[in-house]
Amino acid sequence: MKRRLRAWLTKGAAFAPLLLALVLTWTGGLPWLDYTIYDAQIRLIPPNMQKPGVATGITDNVVIVAIDEASLQRFGRWPWPRDLQAQLIEQLTAAQVRAVGYNVMLSEADLDNPASDQRLAQAIQGNGRVVLPIGFARMEEKGQLIEIMPHPLFSTRAAGLGHVLVHRDDDDVVRESWLHAGLGNAIWPGFSVALMRLAEHRWQLSDVVPGSTPPANADTTEKAQNSPLALWTLSTQDPIGLDYRLLDRPTPIISAADILQNPHTHALRDKIVLVGVTAAGFGDGISTPIAMERENQLTGVELLALEVRTLAANSEINRLSLGVSLLLALTLMLLLHISCVRAHDTVKKHLLWLHALAITSVLALSLGLMWLADTWFAPSALLAAILFNYITSSSRYQEHIAHAADTDELTGIANRRRLIEFTQAELRRARRTRTSVALLVLDLDYFKTYNDHYGH
C-alpha cells in the first residue's frame, strides 16, 4: 500500500509544474517580472508601420496647446480668468480645428465674475466640438471616491464629457488606459474616446476593442446637475495598452501664449487639439515604460494626447485573453512534461538545454505577439513553471541516476556495488554494536539457462 501511494505521489509531483502554470496564469502571474518584460518589448519594438493610422500619418493630426511657463509669464499665474480661457477657445474655433479636448477642470462657477463664466460657456457652445473632463477624487475623511463633474453651465454646452482617470500599475507606471469608467457603473467614456467620437464620425468602440460595445450613454445633462458626492465603487471597463512606440514622433506642442497672440493659426486647421497645463509644479509627472526618470515623465495632457493617437492609429496593445493564455500554458507545459518524463535518457542528460529552449520559446512567443499582432502575452507564469519543472526534473533524474548505479539492469535487484556498500555498512554497525552478521548465499541451479534466455 505504501509503495503504491508513493508511486501515485511521484506521478502527481510530475504534474505540479503544470498546475503551477495554470494557477499563476489565472491569478495574474508575477507582475514585477511581467512589467520588466513588457517595458523591454516597448523599447525594443518599433511602431507598426503597417497600421493604417500610422502609415497615413493620422496620428500627426493631434496637437497639444500647452499652458506652459511661457504662457504663465505672459498672461499671469494659473488658473487664468475665465475670460482669457474663453478667448483661447475662440481662437481655436477661428483656426477651424477638428475637435478640442479642454483638459481643465471647470467644476465651480466664478462667483466674483459671472459674466466671464457666460462668455466661456458661449465659447464652448460656439465651437461645438469641445470635450470637458470628468475627474475622480478621494474624500480624505472617509477614503471614498467622488466624481468631479464640470459645472452645469459648461457641461450642458460641451459636445462631450470624458473621464481622465489615470490607471497606474503597482510600480506607479502607466501602461494602460480604461476606455470607460464611472462610480457604480462604467458609464463615462474616456476623454480620448469622447474626443475621437467627435473628430472621427465613423470611429466606434468596436474599431478599437473587437467584439465590444460601448455602455449605454447616461443623460449627461441630468448627471451634471446632480450632486457629484455619490459615494459608489469605482467601475472600469475595456482596458487597452497605450502605444508608447508612437512617441518616436513626439506629439507637436504649441504654447497657448502663441495661440492667444496669433488670431490666425493656420497650423491648427483640421487638427485634434488638446489643451492642458504643462508648466512645472502642476500635478505629478506620469511615469511610462520609456520614461521613468522624473525629468522625462509625461504630463496629464501629454498622456491624453498619446491615448488619442493610439486610438487614431488603431495600434492599441490588447492583452491575450485569459482563456487563450490558459490553453497556451496547458499546451506548452504538457509538451515540456512529455519531453522530460517520456523522453530518452539522451534528452534527459540535457535537461538544462531543454528548459533553456523552453524559456527562449516563451519569450520569443511573447515578443512575436507584441511585434506582429500588438497583443501582450504575459510570460511570467510560464517562466516560473518552467524553472520549477527544471528543479523537479533534475531532482528526479538524479534519483534515477543513483538508482541505476546501484541496480542490476537485467534483474532489477541490487548489483555487486550496492552489495559491497551495504555489507561494509552492516559490518561497521556490527562492530559498533558488538553484534553478529549473517550472510545468506543462494545458488540457483541451471542459471546458465536464464542467462541464455534473458541475457547476461
C-alpha positions in Angstrom: 0.0 0.0 0.0 2.8 2.4 0.9 4.6 1.6 -2.3 1.5 2.2 -4.4 0.9 5.5 -2.6 4.4 6.6 -3.1 4.1 5.8 -6.8 1.0 7.9 -7.1 2.6 10.8 -5.2 5.6 10.6 -7.6 3.4 10.7 -10.6 1.4 13.6 -9.2 4.5 15.6 -8.4 5.5 15.4 -12.0 2.4 17.4 -12.9 3.0 20.1 -10.2 4.7 22.5 -12.6 1.7 22.3 -14.9 -0.7 23.1 -12.0 1.6 26.0 -11.0 1.5 27.4 -14.6 -2.3 27.3 -14.6 -2.7 28.8 -11.2 -0.2 31.6 -11.9 -1.9 32.4 -15.2 -5.3 32.5 -13.6 -4.1 34.8 -10.8 -2.0 37.2 -12.9 1.4 35.7 -12.7 4.4 37.6 -11.3 3.6 41.3 -12.0 7.1 42.7 -11.4 8.6 40.3 -14.0 5.8 40.9 -16.5 6.3 44.7 -16.1 10.0 44.3 -16.8 9.5 42.2 -19.9 6.7 44.5 -21.2 8.7 47.6 -20.8 11.7 46.0 -22.6 9.5 45.0 -25.5 8.0 48.5 -25.8 11.5 49.9 -26.0 12.7 47.2 -28.4 9.9 47.0 -31.0 9.4 49.9 -33.5 6.0 51.3 -34.3 3.9 49.0 -36.6 4.1 51.0 -39.9 1.5 48.6 -41.4 -1.2 50.1 -39.2 -3.4 52.4 -41.4 -3.3 55.2 -38.9 0.4 55.1 -38.6 1.1 54.7 -42.3 -1.2 57.5 -43.4 0.0 59.9 -40.7 -3.4 60.3 -39.0 -1.6 60.4 -35.6 0.2 63.6 -36.7 -3.2 65.4 -36.7 -3.0 65.5 -32.8 -1.6 68.7 -31.4 -1.2 69.9 -27.8 -1.8 73.5 -26.9 0.2 73.8 -23.7 -0.4 76.3 -20.9 3.4 76.3 -20.3 5.9 78.5 -18.4 5.9 81.0 -21.3 2.1 81.3 -21.2 2.1 81.9 -17.4 4.9 84.5 -17.8 2.9 86.3 -20.5 -0.7 86.1 -19.0 -0.2 85.5 -15.3 -0.5 82.6 -12.9 -2.9 79.8 -13.2 -5.9 79.4 -13.1 -6.5 82.2 -15.7 -9.6 84.3 -15.6 -12.5 82.6 -17.5 -12.5 85.5 -20.0 -9.0 84.6 -21.0 -9.8 80.9 -21.3 -12.9 81.8 -23.4 -10.6 83.8 -25.7 -8.3 80.7 -26.1 -11.2 78.6 -27.2 -12.5 81.3 -29.5 -9.1 81.4 -31.2 -9.2 77.6 -31.7 -12.6 78.0 -33.2 -11.3 80.6 -35.6 -8.5 78.2 -36.5 -11.1 75.7 -37.6 -9.8 72.8 -35.5 -11.5 69.4 -35.8 -12.1 69.0 -32.1 -10.9 70.4 -28.8 -10.1 68.4 -25.7 -10.1 71.0 -23.0 -8.4 69.2 -20.1 -9.2 71.9 -17.5 -11.5 71.2 -14.5 -14.4 73.6 -14.6 -16.2 72.2 -11.6 -17.1 75.6 -9.9 -18.6 78.8 -11.0 -16.7 82.1 -10.8 -18.9 83.9 -8.2 -16.9 87.1 -8.5 -17.3 87.4 -12.2 -20.4 85.5 -13.6 -20.1 87.3 -16.9 -16.8 85.6 -17.6 -18.4 82.2 -17.0 -21.1 83.1 -19.5 -18.5 84.1 -22.1 -16.6 80.8 -21.5 -19.8 78.8 -21.8 -20.7 80.6 -25.0 -17.2 79.9 -26.4 -17.6 76.2 -25.7 -21.0 76.1 -27.3 -19.9 78.2 -30.2 -17.1 75.8 -31.0 -19.5 72.9 -30.9 -16.7 70.3 -30.6 -15.3 70.7 -27.1 -14.9 67.8 -24.7 -14.6 68.5 -21.0 -13.0 66.2 -18.3 -14.6 64.3 -15.5 -12.3 63.7 -12.6 -12.2 61.5 -9.6 -11.1 62.5 -6.1 -11.0 60.7 -2.8 -12.6 62.1 0.3 -9.9 62.2 3.0 -12.1 61.7 6.0 -13.8 58.6 4.5 -11.4 57.5 1.8 -14.3 57.2 -0.7 -14.2 58.3 -4.3 -16.4 61.0 -5.8 -16.9 62.2 -9.3 -15.8 65.7 -10.1 -18.2 67.0 -12.8 -18.0 70.2 -14.8 -20.3 72.8 -13.7 -23.8 72.5 -15.4 -23.2 75.9 -17.1 -20.3 74.3 -19.0 -21.3 70.6 -19.2 -24.6 71.4 -20.9 -22.8 73.3 -23.6 -20.0 70.8 -24.2 -20.2 68.4 -27.1 -19.0 65.6 -24.9 -17.7 64.6 -21.4 -14.9 62.0 -20.7 -13.2 60.7 -17.7 -9.5 61.4 -17.1 -8.8 58.5 -14.7 -5.1 57.5 -14.8 -4.5 53.8 -14.4 -1.2 53.2 -12.6 0.3 49.7 -12.1 1.7 48.6 -8.8 5.1 50.1 -9.7 3.4 53.5 -10.4 3.9 53.2 -14.2 1.1 53.9 -16.6 0.8 51.2 -19.3 -2.9 51.0 -19.9 -6.0 53.2 -20.1 -9.6 52.4 -19.4 -12.0 53.3 -22.2 -14.9 53.5 -19.8 -15.1 54.3 -16.1 -17.5 55.6 -13.5 -18.7 55.3 -10.0 -21.2 52.4 -9.7 -21.2 51.8 -13.5 -18.6 52.5 -16.1 -20.9 54.9 -18.0 -18.4 57.6 -18.8 -16.3 57.2 -21.9 -12.6 58.0 -21.6 -11.6 61.6 -22.5 -9.8 60.3 -25.6 -12.8 58.2 -26.6 -15.2 61.1 -26.4 -12.8 63.3 -28.4 -12.4 60.6 -31.1 -16.1 60.3 -31.4 -16.3 64.0 -32.3 -13.2 64.0 -34.5 -13.9 60.8 -36.5 -17.6 60.3 -37.4 -17.0 56.7 -38.4 -15.0 55.8 -35.4 -16.7 53.4 -32.9 -15.6 51.5 -29.9 -15.8 48.2 -31.9 -13.0 49.5 -34.1 -10.7 49.6 -31.0 -11.8 46.6 -29.0 -13.1 43.8 -31.3 -16.4 42.4 -30.1 -17.1 45.1 -27.5 -19.9 47.6 -27.4 -20.0 50.9 -25.6 -22.1 51.1 -22.5 -25.4 52.8 -22.7 -24.8 56.6 -22.5 -26.1 58.3 -19.4 -28.0 61.6 -19.6 -25.1 63.9 -19.1 -27.2 66.9 -18.5 -29.1 65.3 -15.6 -25.9 63.8 -14.4 -24.1 67.1 -14.3 -26.9 68.8 -12.5 -26.9 66.2 -9.7 -24.6 66.4 -6.8 -21.2 64.7 -7.5 -21.0 63.3 -4.0 -22.4 59.9 -4.9 -20.3 57.5 -2.9 -20.0 54.5 -5.1 -17.4 52.0 -6.0 -15.1 52.8 -9.0 -16.1 50.6 -12.0 -13.8 50.3 -15.1 -14.2 48.7 -18.5 -12.3 48.0 -21.7 -8.6 48.3 -20.8 -6.2 49.0 -23.7 -2.4 49.2 -23.7 -1.1 52.6 -24.8 1.3 52.5 -27.8 4.3 54.4 -26.4 6.1 53.5 -29.6 4.3 56.3 -31.3 6.4 58.7 -29.2 9.2 58.1 -31.6 7.5 61.0 -33.3 6.5 63.3 -30.3 3.2 65.0 -30.2 3.6 68.6 -31.5 3.2 71.2 -28.8 2.2 74.8 -29.3 2.3 77.3 -26.5 -1.1 78.8 -25.5 0.6 82.2 -25.5 1.3 81.8 -29.2 -2.4 80.9 -29.9 -3.7 83.9 -27.9 -1.3 86.3 -29.6 -1.9 85.0 -33.1 -5.5 85.3 -34.3 -4.9 83.2 -37.5 -3.2 80.0 -36.6 -3.4 78.0 -39.8 -1.2 75.3 -38.4 -4.2 74.1 -36.3 -6.7 73.7 -39.2 -8.4 70.3 -39.1 -6.3 69.2 -36.1 -7.4 67.4 -33.0 -6.3 69.8 -30.2 -5.8 69.0 -26.6 -5.5 71.9 -24.2 -3.8 71.4 -20.8 -1.3 72.6 -18.3 2.3 71.5 -18.8 4.1 74.1 -16.6 6.2 72.7 -13.8 4.5 72.3 -10.4 1.0 71.5 -11.7 0.4 67.8 -10.8 2.7 64.9 -10.6 4.6 63.6 -13.6 3.5 60.3 -15.1 6.0 57.5 -15.3 5.9 55.5 -18.5 7.6 52.3 -19.8 10.0 54.5 -21.8 10.4 57.4 -19.3 10.5 56.6 -15.6 13.0 59.4 -14.7 11.3 62.5 -13.3 12.7 64.9 -16.0 11.3 62.7 -18.8 7.9 62.0 -17.3 4.7 62.9 -19.2 2.2 65.5 -18.1 -1.5 64.7 -18.0 -2.4 66.3 -21.3 0.6 64.5 -23.0 -0.8 61.2 -21.8 -4.2 62.1 -23.1 -2.7 63.0 -26.5 -1.0 59.6 -26.6 -4.3 57.9 -25.9 -5.9 59.8 -28.8 -3.0 58.9 -31.1 -3.2 55.3 -30.0 -6.9 55.1 -30.9 -6.4 57.1 -34.1 -3.7 54.7 -35.3 -5.7 51.7 -34.1 -2.4 50.5 -32.5 -3.6 49.8 -29.0 -2.0 46.9 -27.3 -4.5 44.3 -26.2 -4.0 41.6 -23.6 -4.2 37.9 -24.7 -7.4 36.6 -23.3 -7.4 34.5 -20.1 -8.9 31.5 -21.9 -6.2 31.5 -24.6 -3.5 32.1 -22.0 -4.6 29.1 -20.0 -4.8 26.9 -23.1 -1.3 28.1 -24.1 0.1 27.4 -20.7 -1.5 23.9 -20.7 -0.2 23.0 -24.1 3.4 24.2 -23.5 3.7 22.6 -20.1 2.3 19.3 -21.4 4.9 19.3 -24.2 7.6 20.0 -21.7 6.4 17.3 -19.3 6.3 14.8 -22.1 9.8 15.8 -23.2 11.2 15.4 -19.6 9.3 12.3 -18.4 8.8 10.3 -21.6 11.9 11.2 -23.5 15.0 9.1 -23.9 18.0 9.3 -21.5 19.9 11.2 -24.1 17.4 14.0 -23.8 17.3 13.8 -20.0 21.0 14.4 -19.9 20.4 17.7 -21.5 17.7 19.0 -19.1 19.3 22.4 -18.8 19.4 22.9 -22.5 15.8 21.7 -22.9 14.5 24.1 -20.3 16.6 27.0 -21.7 15.0 26.3 -25.1 11.5 26.3 -23.4 12.2 29.7 -21.8 13.6 31.1 -25.0 10.5 29.9 -26.9 8.1 31.5 -24.4 9.9 34.9 -24.5 10.0 34.7 -28.3 6.3 34.0 -28.4 5.6 37.0 -26.2 7.8 39.2 -28.3 6.3 37.9 -31.6 2.7 38.5 -30.5 3.6 42.1 -29.4 5.6 42.7 -32.7 3.1 41.2 -35.2 -0.3 41.5 -33.5 0.1 44.3 -30.9 -1.0 41.6 -28.3 0.6 41.3 -24.9 1.2 37.8 -23.6 2.4 37.9 -20.0 5.1 35.2 -19.8 5.9 35.2 -16.1 3.6 32.4 -15.1 5.1 30.0 -17.7 8.7 31.1 -16.9 8.2 30.4 -13.2 6.6 27.0 -14.0 9.4 26.1 -16.4 12.0 26.9 -13.8 10.1 24.8 -11.2 9.9 22.0 -13.7 13.6 22.1 -14.2 14.2 21.8 -10.5 11.8 18.9 -10.1 13.0 17.1 -13.3 16.6 17.5 -12.3 15.8 16.0 -8.9 14.0 13.1 -10.4 16.8 12.5 -12.9 19.4 12.5 -10.1 17.4 9.9 -8.2 17.2 7.9 -11.4 21.0 8.0 -11.9 21.6 7.0 -8.3 19.1 4.1 -8.6 20.7 3.0 -11.9 24.1 3.0 -10.3 23.0 0.6 -7.5 20.6 -1.7 -9.5 21.2 -4.6 -11.9 19.6 -3.6 -15.2 18.5 -7.2 -16.0 17.1 -8.4 -12.7 16.2 -5.1 -11.1 17.8 -6.1 -7.8 20.8 -4.6 -6.1 24.1 -5.0 -8.0 27.5 -6.0 -6.8 28.4 -2.4 -6.0 25.4 -1.9 -3.8 26.0 -5.3 -2.1 29.6 -4.2 -1.2 28.4 -0.9 0.1 25.6 -2.5 2.1 27.9 -5.2 3.5 30.5 -2.7 4.6 27.9 -0.6 6.3 26.5 -3.6 8.2 29.9 -4.7 9.3 30.6 -1.3 10.7 27.3 -1.4 12.5 28.1 -4.9 13.9 31.5 -3.8 15.2 29.9 -0.7 16.8 27.1 -2.6 18.5 29.1 -5.8 19.0 26.6 -8.0 17.2 27.0 -10.7 14.6 26.2 -10.5 10.9 24.7 -13.4 8.8 25.3 -13.8 5.1 22.9 -15.9 3.1 24.3 -17.3 -0.2 21.8 -18.8 -2.7 22.9 -21.0 -5.6 20.5 -21.2 -8.5 20.6 -24.4 -10.5 20.7 -24.2 -14.3 21.5 -20.4 -14.1 23.1 -20.6 -17.5 19.7 -21.3 -18.9 18.4 -18.0 -17.5 21.4 -16.2 -18.9 21.0 -17.7 -22.3 17.3 -16.7 -22.3 17.3 -13.3 -20.7 20.8 -12.2 -21.4 24.0 -11.7 -19.4 
